[in-house]
Amino acid sequence: MTTLLDRPVPVAPPLVRDRRRWAWALGALALVGWALAASGLFSGAVLNPGGVAQFGRFASAALRPELAPEFLAVVGESVLVTVAYAVLGGGLAVLLGAAGALAVARTTWGRRRAGRLVVRGVLAVPRGLHEAVWGLLLLNVLGLDPWVGVLAIALPYGAVTATVFAGILDEVPRGGFDALLAAGAGRGTATLYGLLPQATGSLLSYAFYRLECAVRSAVVLGLIGAGGLGYQLSLSFTSLRWEQVWTTVYALAVLCLAAEAAGRAVRRRAADPRAGAGRDPVLAGAVWAVLVLAGWAVWFLALSPATLVSARAREQLGHVLSAAWPPATDRDLLAAVLAAAVDTVLMSVLAIAFAAFGAVALAGLVARPRSAGPVRRIAGGAVRTALLLLRAVPPPVWALVLLFVLLPGVLPGALALGVYTLGVLGRLVGEAVEESDQRPREALRAAGAPPAAAWLYGTVPSLAGPVVALACYRWEVAIRDTVLVGLLGAGGIGVLLSASTASFDWPAVATVLAAIVLLGLAVDLLSERARAALR
């Protein structure tokens, strides 16, 4: 019997696909043009001349960071706090994601699509709010407790992990799963023994990627008072102690580099089909190391589960929920939310356009060629180090730096996000170059073409697909990060959220949060449609 899953998927004719691609490309160009016009770059005053001198002092301090033993001890303790938040928050997110994956996977629901859609809708709420937003909300419930940093990472990351884990389970071969179902096993048992063994490598790889990302999130949470390197960075920045700022930034870069190197090594081993996840000593050692770190983090942060169910926490949670319902619906607030949402979208579009252009321009230097001279290797190492610094510093810090020389609005927020995203996209596009087919470029070089022409005509065309896919994915992330830079006054819907939270206007907070979630869902859907049309 032929099922819907067995029927061939209709494929659009090439001419139709080309028209769709041109339509999406023209739409993207129009959106970027609108964002440029709205930024005021060509039509109004955007520079703040009074901050140029302060920016110069900030930049010059990069060459003379604070190295006093007392301050280095403070930075060292802050590193430990950040690592503890990252390990516990990321680890709890993986556990929540594993449980949620079974609730959202197509395999679990079969043909009962309604239940799966409901669960996906529920997961969209924690996924749609940035970790910093969760941190602000949890601070009002739990106060200055270490659980704030842990849960602020675990809740949104857990929802994202559940969606990714479910996708991995749905894509593995179903032969063993179907055989177990036919033998009378339940769906849970069939998933555990028929799908999980084949998906273990991919699940483990993504789990360690989430732990790597949790390090940056732990830094961001420090900016809102949760402690760690971010908190120390905020203190040094607000007191204009630029030497201390750069010491903290360098510590951030080293920590991020260590997390990336460890995560990449584990993911490579997990992706190797010859290495079973349970038999590989490196993978097993990595899992045990995370478990030991998690135990140490619980002790170091002095976490107490009783805090989560204390009378004060229950009372505060009840107060916030009752005060926030019903959400505010007055016309002035809705108009302000709509205007801020438009600014948020334009800010994210401008950031992604800047980052994608910069990533492609630097990709040739970022990629590690199979054979290169010493000058090329030194230049590539310098560019990769610069990109590491860009993505090690959270977007809010870049926003604060840019607000020295730019007036508040869409432009400083977009550039802050663009600088940070360039650090991420630059690395990813460089890896895409390393994995791309180098034969067209080598053929052009053999025919006598100069290096720049060989790169432009032999490599850049093959990057179009990966760059578009990566840019769309980062757009989904950037739309959440715009809220973060907005909390510092750089523009967008985060400004409204900050003002509403500061005044304890909980009905307005509920309205703004709902708008943020809906905006994130809209961007996710649009990004997914764009990737599908451009394949």
ChimeraX attribute file (.defattr): number of C-alpha atoms within 10 A of each C-alpha:
attribute: neighborCount
match mode: 1-to-1
recipient: residues
	/A:1	3
	/A:2	6
	/A:3	6
	/A:4	7
	/A:5	7
	/A:6	8
	/A:7	8
	/A:8	7
	/A:9	8
	/A:10	6
	/A:11	8
	/A:12	11
	/A:13	8
	/A:14	9
	/A:15	9
	/A:16	11
	/A:17	15
	/A:18	14
	/A:19	12
	/A:20	16
	/A:21	18
	/A:22	14
	/A:23	13
	/A:24	17
	/A:25	14
	/A:26	12
	/A:27	12
	/A:28	15
	/A:29	13
	/A:30	12
	/A:31	16
	/A:32	21
	/A:33	15
	/A:34	14
	/A:35	25
	/A:36	19
	/A:37	14
	/A:38	19
	/A:39	22
	/A:40	14
	/A:41	14
	/A:42	10
	/A:43	10
	/A:44	10
	/A:45	10
	/A:46	18
	/A:47	17
	/A:48	14
	/A:49	11
	/A:50	11
	/A:51	16
	/A:52	15
	/A:53	12
	/A:54	14
	/A:55	17
	/A:56	11
	/A:57	14
	/A:58	19
	/A:59	14
	/A:60	12
	/A:61	18
	/A:62	17
	/A:63	9
	/A:64	12
	/A:65	18
	/A:66	19
	/A:67	12
	/A:68	9
	/A:69	9
	/A:70	10
	/A:71	14
	/A:72	16
	/A:73	12
	/A:74	14
	/A:75	21
	/A:76	16
	/A:77	14
	/A:78	23
	/A:79	23
	/A:80	16
	/A:81	23
	/A:82	30
	/A:83	25
	/A:84	27
	/A:85	35
	/A:86	28
	/A:87	28
	/A:88	28
	/A:89	29
	/A:90	32
	/A:91	25
	/A:92	21
	/A:93	29
	/A:94	27
	/A:95	16
	/A:96	19
	/A:97	26
	/A:98	21
	/A:99	16
	/A:100	22
	/A:101	26
	/A:102	21
	/A:103	19
	/A:104	24
	/A:105	22
	/A:106	19
	/A:107	22
	/A:108	20
	/A:109	16
	/A:110	11
	/A:111	10
	/A:112	10
	/A:113	10
	/A:114	10
	/A:115	14
	/A:116	18
	/A:117	14
	/A:118	12
	/A:119	14
	/A:120	18
	/A:121	13
	/A:122	12
	/A:123	20
	/A:124	19
	/A:125	19
	/A:126	20
	/A:127	21
	/A:128	25
	/A:129	22
	/A:130	24
	/A:131	27
	/A:132	25
	/A:133	21
	/A:134	20
	/A:135	25
	/A:136	20
	/A:137	18
	/A:138	21
	/A:139	20
	/A:140	16
	/A:141	21
	/A:142	21
	/A:143	16
	/A:144	14
	/A:145	19
	/A:146	21
	/A:147	25
	/A:148	25
	/A:149	35
	/A:150	26
	/A:151	22
	/A:152	29
	/A:153	31
	/A:154	29
	/A:155	25
	/A:156	22
	/A:157	29
	/A:158	29
	/A:159	26
	/A:160	23
	/A:161	28
	/A:162	26
	/A:163	23
	/A:164	20
	/A:165	26
	/A:166	23
	/A:167	16
	/A:168	20
	/A:169	24
	/A:170	17
	/A:171	12
	/A:172	16
	/A:173	13
	/A:174	17
	/A:175	10
	/A:176	15
	/A:177	24
	/A:178	16
	/A:179	13
	/A:180	18
	/A:181	16
	/A:182	11
	/A:183	10
	/A:184	10
	/A:185	14
	/A:186	14
	/A:187	18
	/A:188	14
	/A:189	14
	/A:190	23
	/A:191	22
	/A:192	13
	/A:193	13
	/A:194	22
	/A:195	23
	/A:196	16
	/A:197	14
	/A:198	18
	/A:199	18
	/A:200	17
	/A:201	23
	/A:202	18
	/A:203	24
	/A:204	21
	/A:205	21
	/A:206	20
	/A:207	23
	/A:208	26
	/A:209	19
	/A:210	23
	/A:211	26
	/A:212	23
	/A:213	18
	/A:214	28
	/A:215	26
	/A:216	23
	/A:217	25
	/A:218	31
	/A:219	30
	/A:220	30
	/A:221	28
	/A:222	24
	/A:223	21
	/A:224	18
	/A:225	19
	/A:226	29
	/A:227	25
	/A:228	27
	/A:229	30
	/A:230	29
	/A:231	21
	/A:232	21
	/A:233	28
	/A:234	21
	/A:235	16
	/A:236	18
	/A:237	19
	/A:238	11
	/A:239	10
	/A:240	14
	/A:241	17
	/A:242	24
	/A:243	22
	/A:244	26
	/A:245	24
	/A:246	22
	/A:247	22
	/A:248	28
	/A:249	22
	/A:250	17
	/A:251	19
	/A:252	27
	/A:253	21
	/A:254	15
	/A:255	18
	/A:256	21
	/A:257	17
	/A:258	13
	/A:259	21
	/A:260	19
	/A:261	13
	/A:262	15
	/A:263	21
	/A:264	16
	/A:265	16
	/A:266	22
	/A:267	21
	/A:268	13
	/A:269	20
	/A:270	25
	/A:271	17
	/A:272	12
	/A:273	9
	/A:274	9
	/A:275	16
	/A:276	18
	/A:277	25
	/A:278	13
	/A:279	9
	/A:280	13
	/A:281	13
	/A:282	16
	/A:283	23
	/A:284	14
	/A:285	12
	/A:286	16
	/A:287	16
	/A:288	12
	/A:289	12
	/A:290	16
	/A:291	15
	/A:292	12
	/A:293	17
	/A:294	22
	/A:295	14
	/A:296	15
	/A:297	21
	/A:298	16
	/A:299	12
	/A:300	13
	/A:301	16
	/A:302	12
	/A:303	15
	/A:304	13
	/A:305	9
	/A:306	9
	/A:307	15
	/A:308	15
	/A:309	12
	/A:310	11
	/A:311	11
	/A:312	14
	/A:313	18
	/A:314	14
	/A:315	12
	/A:316	16
	/A:317	17
	/A:318	13
	/A:319	13
	/A:320	18
	/A:321	13
	/A:322	12
	/A:323	15
	/A:324	18
	/A:325	13
	/A:326	13
	/A:327	17
	/A:328	17
	/A:329	12
	/A:330	9
	/A:331	9
	/A:332	9
	/A:333	15
	/A:334	16
	/A:335	12
	/A:336	14
	/A:337	22
	/A:338	15
	/A:339	13
	/A:340	21
	/A:341	21
	/A:342	16
	/A:343	23
	/A:344	27
	/A:345	24
	/A:346	27
	/A:347	32
	/A:348	29
	/A:349	27
	/A:350	26
	/A:351	30
	/A:352	30
	/A:353	20
	/A:354	19
	/A:355	25
	/A:356	24
	/A:357	14
	/A:358	18
	/A:359	24
	/A:360	21
	/A:361	14
	/A:362	20
	/A:363	25
	/A:364	20
	/A:365	20
	/A:366	27
	/A:367	23
	/A:368	18
	/A:369	15
	/A:370	6
	/A:371	8
	/A:372	10
	/A:373	8
	/A:374	9
	/A:375	9
	/A:376	14
	/A:377	17
	/A:378	13
	/A:379	13
	/A:380	20
	/A:381	16
	/A:382	14
	/A:383	20
	/A:384	22
	/A:385	15
	/A:386	14
	/A:387	24
	/A:388	23
	/A:389	20
	/A:390	23
	/A:391	23
	/A:392	24
	/A:393	24
	/A:394	25
	/A:395	26
	/A:396	26
	/A:397	20
	/A:398	20
	/A:399	26
	/A:400	20
	/A:401	19
	/A:402	23
	/A:403	23
	/A:404	21
	/A:405	19
	/A:406	22
	/A:407	17
	/A:408	20
	/A:409	20
	/A:410	27
	/A:411	27
	/A:412	29
	/A:413	36
	/A:414	32
	/A:415	23
	/A:416	27
	/A:417	31
	/A:418	28
	/A:419	24
	/A:420	26
	/A:421	28
	/A:422	29
	/A:423	24
	/A:424	20
	/A:425	27
	/A:426	30
	/A:427	21
	/A:428	19
	/A:429	26
	/A:430	22
	/A:431	15
	/A:432	17
	/A:433	22
	/A:434	17
	/A:435	10
	/A:436	13
	/A:437	13
	/A:438	15
	/A:439	11
	/A:440	15
	/A:441	20
	/A:442	17
	/A:443	13
	/A:444	17
	/A:445	17
	/A:446	11
	/A:447	10
	/A:448	11
	/A:449	15
	/A:450	11
	/A:451	13
	/A:452	11
	/A:453	14
	/A:454	20
	/A:455	19
	/A:456	12
	/A:457	14
	/A:458	21
	/A:459	20
	/A:460	17
	/A:461	10
	/A:462	16
	/A:463	18
	/A:464	12
	/A:465	13
	/A:466	16
	/A:467	20
	/A:468	16
	/A:469	19
	/A:470	17
	/A:471	23
	/A:472	23
	/A:473	16
	/A:474	20
	/A:475	24
	/A:476	22
	/A:477	18
	/A:478	27
	/A:479	27
	/A:480	24
	/A:481	23
	/A:482	31
	/A:483	29
	/A:484	31
	/A:485	27
	/A:486	25
	/A:487	21
	/A:488	18
	/A:489	23
	/A:490	29
	/A:491	25
	/A:492	29
	/A:493	29
	/A:494	28
	/A:495	20
	/A:496	23
	/A:497	24
	/A:498	20
	/A:499	15
	/A:500	18
	/A:501	18
	/A:502	11
	/A:503	10
	/A:504	15
	/A:505	17
	/A:506	22
	/A:507	21
	/A:508	26
	/A:509	23
	/A:510	22
	/A:511	21
	/A:512	26
	/A:513	21
	/A:514	16
	/A:515	19
	/A:516	25
	/A:517	18
	/A:518	15
	/A:519	19
	/A:520	24
	/A:521	18
	/A:522	13
	/A:523	17
	/A:524	19
	/A:525	12
	/A:526	14
	/A:527	19
	/A:528	15
	/A:529	13
	/A:530	19
	/A:531	18
	/A:532	11
	/A:533	17
	/A:534	17
	/A:535	11
